[in-house]
Amino acid sequence: MEEEVHGIVIVGGGICGLATALALHRKGIPSLVLEKYETLRTAGGSIGVHANGWRVLEQLGIAPELRKTADLVTEFHDVWQQEQGNKSVVVPVRGELRWLKRKDLIETMAKNIPSGAIRFGCRIAEIHPANPDNHGAVLTTLDGSIIRAKALIGCDGSNSVVAKYLGLSPPRPASRMILRGLTRYPHGHPFGPHFLRLRCGGLFVGRSPVTDHLVSCVVAFWHPGADATKDARAMKALVLRKLKEQRCSDEVAGMVRDLDPESLIVLTRVWYRPPWQVMFSSFRRGTATVAGDAMHVMGSYIGQGGSAALEDALVLARSLSRAAAGGRELREEKIGAAMGAYVRERRLRVVRLSLESFAMGTMLATKSLLTKLACFAIVTVLGTNSLGHTNYDCGRL
């Protein structure tokens, strides 16, 4: 079979892959996105985008359009439900925060990428170096097609084939179950521009407005063992039982009961890359690298997975543009150096985010008082609760 030759090949057509392709397009550099599914992956409810993510969306030229689809969130309402009475704290949001429907974000990026730049139904079976010095990569798909890439970027999530090609250790699972979805209020919801973070027993409930009539909902709890299920209807029934056991409000139970079935996402494991792996792993092999969850998958404890992936896309496109002659033609001898610069620039940033997320998750899971204190010290020093990580600016494209 005749092989194809491309300059930049991006594996994965999710948020990170499409953002990387769009950022490269804005710099005048073409790329090919290989997506294993037959259509855009628009399922997944919503994604919280903080100020650092909006700065990237501005550089990509799509922030004004996306702002029309989501309302501004101004406050976090933290509530701990206890037998002796509820404890609550109001925390102002630092900078811009909106919950975007994943569908809106994915489709907006995709329509701004040149026609034909996304190839669907393309599953990668093998990746080999194009030559002994690792400059370039040869990809073989399940249908036997061969694609030769000068530069290879893995944006293919926690189970990344590109990460395996780089020799990265696999991410680790945490026994956390999550139900996500969207609830529609035909006559408008009464919650205002506030993100509720409710802790009741072993449950965490997050509720954020998307628009006046749409609310994003997430419920998380530690793995229920034999009751674990990937079936969305069964998971929803399990969550409703747990909410009743914990005597959560009818308002919260009603939100879960009315979740749109088409929006439901069930996660039976939370995957993460420990911060020491992020610190010391080699995220480049010749002219191949990774971004987004393939590089630094983390739990949702600080809500930075999506925004960090957008940052990766911008920094990587900016670095690769320096390896392009005349704005379009890739200079192969400089691609590896550009990818090395990208990894160095991102390293400390994603180590911090991974450490904050890891500390928050460990603090919630552990029964050791000493471990809790150590994690509390980490999040205090790093300013996790004050959302210091959202004030980051990765610069211009």
N, C-alpha and C positions, 0 to 999 in steps of 0.2 A: 504494500500500500504506500502511495506517495505521501511523504511527510509535509506538513505545513511548517512555515517558519514565521515567527512573530517576534517583535521587539520585547514587549512586556506582556506577560501572561499573569492574570490574577485568578487564583483558584478560590471560588466562593463568591456568590452574588448576594450576600446579606448586606447589612449596614456598612460594615468596614470595607468590603470589596467594592460596593458601588461608590462609596465616598472616595476611595482611592482612585477608581477609574474616572470619577468626575473631577477630582483635583488634578489628575494628569491631563485630562482634556482641557481644563482651564489654562494649563501651562502649554497647550499646543502639542501634547505628546499622546499618541494613540496607544490603546491597550486592548487586550481581549480578555473578557471575563468569562470564566468557565463555571457554570452553575449546574449542579447535579440534578436539581429538580426540573420539571418540565415548564414551570412558570415561576414568576417572582414569588418569593416567600413573604407574603404580606401578613400572614397570621402571627399572632403573638400579643394581641391586646395593645398596650401602650409602652412608651419608653420615656422616662423622665430625663429631660435635657437641661442641664445647669448652665450657668454663665459661660463656663469654659467651652462647652459644646456649641453654644450659640455663637461664640466668636468664630468657630470654625465654619459653621453654616453661613455666616456672613461672608467669609472668604470664598466659599463655594458659590455664592450668589443666589442661594435659595432661602435665606432666612426670612425675607419679607413675605414670601408666599406661604411659608410654613406657619408664621405667626398668625395668619388669618384662620388657621385651623385649630388653634389651641389657646386657651385663656391663661393669663398670668397667675401664678401661685405666689402668694405673698407671705404666708406663715405656715410653720409646722405646729400642729397641735399634738403634743405628746401626752398620752393618757395611760396611766397604769391602773387597771381595774383591780381593786383589792376588797377583801371582805369588810374591812373597817372603813371603807370609803375610797372613792377614786382620787388619785393624785394626778394633777395635770400641769403642764408647763407649755408656754407659748414661746416659740423661737422664730424671730423674723428671718425670712429668706435673704441670703446675701446674693445680690445680683438677680439675674433673670432665670426663672425656672418655669417651664411649661411641660405638661405631659402631652406628647405627640402620639397619635395613633401610629403604630408601626407601618400600617398600610400607607398613610399619608407620606411618611418619611421615605419609605422605599420607592414608592411610585414617583415622587417628586425628583429624587436623584436619578432614577432610571430614565425618565423622559428628557433629562438634560444631558444624557450620554448619547453619542452618535448612534444612529440606527445600525444594527448588526454587530455592535461591540459586546453584546451579551449573548453567549451561546448556551442554550438550555439543554437539559438532558445529557450532560457531559460529565460522566463519572471517571475519576482518575484511578487507574489500576496500578500503575507503576511510575516511578520517577527515577531517572538515572542522570548522572553528570554527562554533559555533552562532550567533555574532553577531560583529560587527566587533571588539569588545573582548576576544575570546577567552574569554569566560565561557561555559563549557559546550562540549560537542563533540557532533557528529553522526556516528555510525558506520553504515556501510553494510556488510552482510554479503554473502558470495558468493551467497546465495540471494535477495538483494534486500531483506531486512528492514532497517528503519531504526530505530536506537536512539539516543535523545537522552539525554545524560548531563550532569548538573550538574557532576560531578567525574569525571575519567577517570584511571585509574592503570594504567600499563603494567608488568605483571609477566610479560612474554612473552618473556623470555630474550634471548640475544645478537642474534638477528635480529628485533628488536622493531619492530612496526608503529607502536607509540606513540612509540618513540624517533625513528623517521623523521619522524613528525608534529611532534615537538619540534624537528627540524632537527639532531639529533645526528649526528656523523660515525660511520660504521660501525666496529665493532670490527676489530681486526687479527688475522690468523691467525699462529700459530707452527707450524713444521713438527715437530710432536710427535705420535706415535701412542700411543694408550692402549688397553689392554684391561682391563676391569673385570668382576668377577663374584664369586660366592659359592661356596665349597667346603664341602661337608658331610662331617663325620667321624662316622659312625654310633656309634662307640664312644668318642667324645670326642677332642679334639685335645690335643697335649702342650705347647702353646705358652705356657700361662699368660696372665696379664693384660698381655701385652707387645705393643707394636706394633713389628714389624721394619721397618726401612728399609735395604734392601740395595742397594749400588751395585756392579755387576760389569761392567767394560768400559763400554759405552754404555747399559747397562740400569739402570733403577731398578725394584726390586720392593718393594711395600708389602704387609704382611700384618698384619691386626689381627683379634683375636677379636671376634665379635659375641655369641655365647653359647658354652657349653661344647662344643657340637657344630657350630658354624657359624663360618666364618672369611671375612673380606672380603679380596679380593686385587686388587691393581692392578699392572700392568706397563707401564712407559712407556719409550720410546726415540725417538731422532731419526728423522725420516721416512726410510723405506728406499727411496724413489724408486719404481722400477718394481714393487717388491714390495708397495706400499701396497694395502690392500684394506679394504673395509667389511664383507666377509663374516666373520661371527664364527668359523666353523670354520676358515677359511683363516688368519685372524689368529692364532687359538690355535696352529695348526700352525707358523706363522712364529715365534711367541714361543718355542715349545718348541725349535725349531732354534737360536734365538739363545741360549737358556739352556744348551743342550748345547755350543755353540761356546765359551761363556764358562766352561764347567765349573762351573756352579752346582750346588748340592747336589741330591741325589735328593729331599730333603724339599720343596724349592722347586718342582722340576719336577713332583713328584707333586701338589702343590697346584694348579698350573696345569692339569695333565692332567685332574684330577677336577672342574674347574669345572662348575657346574650350567649346562647349555646355555641354560636359560630365563632365567638371570640375566645373561648376557653382554651387555656394552655395548662397542662399538668406536667410538673417536673417531680420525679421521684428521687432524684439526686441533685445536689448542687456541686458543680465541679469547680476546682480552684487550683491554681499553680502557687505553691508556697512562696513567700517572698524571697527565701534564700535561693530558690531555683531561678526566680526572675533576676536576682542579682548576679548569679554566676553562670547562667546558661549562655551558650553561644547561639545567638539568634541570626547568624548569617553563615552560609556555606557558599563560598564563591560569590555568584550573582543571584543567590536565592535568600529570601528572608521571610519573616512572618509579621503579622500585625493583628490587632484586635484580640479576640479570645484565643486565637491560635498562639499568641505570644504571652498573654497575661490574663487568662480567664480568672475571674474572681467572683466570690459570692456577691449578692446584691445588697450587702449590708450598708454600703455607702452610696449606692446608686450611681456609680461612675463607669460601669462597663461600656455603655453606649457612647458617652462623651469622650472617654479615653480612646475608643476606637476611631472616633472622628479626628481626634488629635493625631493619632498615628498616621491616618490617611494624609493629612496636610503636611506633616513633617517629612513623610516618605516621598510624596510627590515633589516637594520643594528640593529635597536632596537629589532625587533622580533627575530633576530638570537641569541640575548643574552638570550632569553627565551627558546632556544632549547638545549636539552641535547644531547651530542654526535653529534651535528651538524644537526640532523634531527628531533628527537622526540620533539614535543612541550611540555613544562612543563606548564600546564594550570594555575597553581597558579601564574606564572610569566608573563603571557601574558598581563594581565591588566596593570601591572606595566610598562611593555615595551611599551605598547601603550600610557600610560600616559607620559612616557619620550619622546616619539615621538611628542606628542602634545605640550609639553613644549618647546622642541627644535625648533619646527616650528612656534610657536605662533608669536613671535616678527617679524620674517622674513616676514610672510605672512600678518601681520598687516601693515608693512611698504609698501609692494607692493600694498595692497588694498587701503591704504591711498593715495599713489601716483596716482594710476589709478583713484580713486574717485575724487581727486583734479583736475586732468587733464580733466576729463569728465565734472565736474561741471563748470570749468573755460570756457569751450567751449559752454556750454548750457545756463548759466545764463546771465541775462541782468543787474544784479546788479553790479555796479562798486565796492562796498565794498566786495561782495563775490568774485569777480574776483581777487581783491587785496589779500584777505586772501588765496585763492587757489594758487596764484602766489608765495606768501611767503612760502607756504608749499613745493611746487615743487622746489623752490630755495634752501631752507634749506636742503632738502633731496637729492639735486643734480640730479633731474629727467632728466633735459635736457642734462646733461653731462653723463647720463647713468651709474651713480654710482651703481645702483642696479644690473648691469650685472657683476660686479666684485666679486660676492659672490662665496664662495667655501664651499659647505656643507660637504666636507671631503671624506674620503675613505669609500668604501662599507665594 
